[in-house]
Amino acid sequence: MTIQETPQASMASALPAEVSAQQIEAARYAVLRRLAPALRHHMVRPLQPIGLIYGVMHHKLSAAQPDLRSVRDEADKINEFAKAALDECMDMGTWLAPEPGVVTDVESGVRECVGLMATMLHFCGFRLVNEVEELSAQVLRDPLRMVLGAALFALTDAMDEPATVTIQAQASPAAVTLTLQAEPIGEGQLDRYDDGYRKLVWADVQALALAEHVDLSRQGRQVTLRFAVEPARVD
């Protein structure tokens, strides 16, 4: 695993080849702490319609002769939303408790990260453009989540003007390379979401990349991440 930083990058010196467990855990916590509002939103989103459906059911049951078939339909909807909420909570929980060895296809993994981060970054003044499509190569899920999330935060935290951040990918038999390119929009101003927590810095991304065996390089406003392709598994 290699880490590179070009002369155009802003840091004066690269992180040492070895980082402590405390640095890695601090970087991991920083990513999760920044993602907390999005994770919370995704966990409760399927629960929100249940109160409305209950109101409809209550109104129908108050009728002199309730339409029980219609009420059963509403009950089925509540059951569906409850199951969806449970699935969403279980999935979001894997961000907090990683599952070593779990793989994902790159397209789905990038889409998940963009889905979590796009709204919060949009309100800050950044537009995420995901151009990763039809890429079925399998990589480890947790390294993709952590390193891509950290890189997106660090890249946008370092900017002082609104920008579009484009994510592209190239695949070879051995690896998938993700490229993050930030381009200033040229108008408007940033409106940072400030919850009192610190920004992500390049050293955080480096620490996580080292821990997760992800090749990493940066040149100006471009970050490149290289993930090893996992062999296809036969059930």
Beta strands, then each sheet from edge to edge (+ up, - down):
strand 1: 3-5
strand 2: 103-105
strand 3: 126-130
strand 4: 138-140
strand 5: 163-171
strand 6: 175-184
strand 7: 215-219
strand 8: 222-228
sheet 1: 1+ 7+ 8- 6+ 5- 3-
sheet 2: 2+ 4-
end
